[in-house]
Amino acid sequence: MQSVLLAISGVLVGALAYRYWLFRHSSLAVAARQAEAERIVAALSSKQPGVWDADDLRERVLSIARDLWSAPTRADVDRVQMWVHPELLTRVINEWPTRAVRRDVVVLFKEPPQFVHVMEGGPGADSLTARVVASIEAVYFDSRAKQIKRVRKGPRATYHRWVHIDGQGWRLDGITHHLPVDEPSPHSVSYRVLASPDAEEIEQP
């Protein structure tokens, strides 16, 4: 009996150790991708401020997220349609209760947006993904100002993918709860960012 218990304990310890290894490996990989993306955006921002301006991009990510999540009426949500993909806008509006005509929302951002992915140049459109951590509390009211729903979401990370459309500027294409794992590493055809901490951005011909 004791040998069976020891065997089970060994399996459990091994499983926990493996899960910890996976978590740490994943965390390090995400941190490395974030550092690489931040450095690419910083390099592009210094050379191509018309499109790549790090401060402006962070503020844009925050302001559109705030407008989407805290707009008091459906009409207010529609006002950001110029900068948001239609499918995402529809999804956000569909989250409203059917009888709701107004809502009061408090959105608290826990930290500045962090760039976790960037693709600049190449055959496709320029794009970036920013990590946003926020808590949301919303109260929905019907036409008689009666509360019909309350939603509380504690601090959590969401990933906001933006695409640059020539002649139109940046558009928010999607929001997910997990960073896509099948995307290539952050990349720029204009700059190669080396992995070592003391590396310098190298402009490519």
Summary of the structure (lengths in Angstrom):
residues: 205
radius of gyration: 21.6
end to end distance: 69.9
largest distance: 73.1
contacts: 548
relative contact order: 0.16
helix: 39%
strand: 31%
